[in-house]
């Protein structure tokens, strides 16, 4: 018998549900957050967040669009083995997730 955690979708039996009918299973790899936060771009046009992981991790960066009031995915960043640098206009707000998983 396997051990772990499973959560099925509404109306599905967790004991018999296939993988597509599960909302969560500990048998699958899940992205793990190392560090997250919000930054505001400085007058230099960038913000640097240090992680010092020693490798290039996966990262997600979102730009706050003041006109809509929502965060939108951004590609204006570079990831290094010790930091992530986000580029934008002065006073732009970004939210980031640095993940444990290594890029590539």
N, C-alpha and C positions, 0 to 999 in steps of 0.2 A: 504494500500500500504506500502510495506517495503522500508526502506531507507538504503543506503549504497553505496559501490563502487563495481563494477564488471568490469572485463576486460576479453573479450572472446578471444579465439584462432583465428588466421587468418581464414577467411572464415565462421566463426560462428556468428550468430546474438546474441548479448549480451542480448537482451530482451527475447529470447526463449532458450538460451543455457542451457544445463544441467550442473551439477557441473563438470563433466569430460571434458567439453568443455570450461571451464573457466581457464584462466591463473592466475587470482586472484579474490577473493571475500572477502569482509569484514565480511561476515556472518561466515566464518571459522576462527578458531583460528590460528594465525600466530606466529611463534617463534619471541620473542623480544630480541634484543641484549642489555645486560646491560653494557658490557665492552668488548673491543677487543684490540688486539695489537700483537706485535712481541717481542719475547724474545730470548736471546742467553744464552745457558747453561754455567754456571760458572764452575770453577775448582772443585767445590764440587760435580758436577754431577747432579745438579738440578737448577731450577729457580722457585721462589715463586711469585705468583701474588695474592694480597689481594683484596677481594671484600666486606667483612663485611656485607653480606646480612642477616646473622643470620639463614640461612637454606642452605641445599646442593642444588645448582642449576644445571641445565643441562649445559654441556660444550662440546665444540668441539675443538680438538687440531690437528694441522697439522704440520708435519715435513718437512723441506725443504731438498729435495734430490738433492744435488749439481750435481750429475752425470747426472740427467735427466733435472734439472732446474725447476722441478715442486714440489709443496707441495703435500704430501701424508698424509692420515688420520693416526693418531697415537693413541695408547692406553696406552702409557707410562706416565700416569698422575694419580693423586689422587685428589679428590675434597672433601673439608671440608666446614663447615658452614661459615668460614671466609676467606678461601684462596683456591687456586689451586696450586699444586706442580707438575711441569713437570720434568721428569727424562730423561737424555740423556748423551751424551759425550760432553766434553768441546768444546765450540764454535759451537755446533749444533744450528741451528736456528729453531724456532717453531713459528707458528701463532695460536692464540687462540681466541675463542669466549666464553664468559660467558653469559648465557642466563638468562632472568628473571624467566623463568619457573622452578619450583621446581622438583628435581629428585625424582622419585617414586611416 
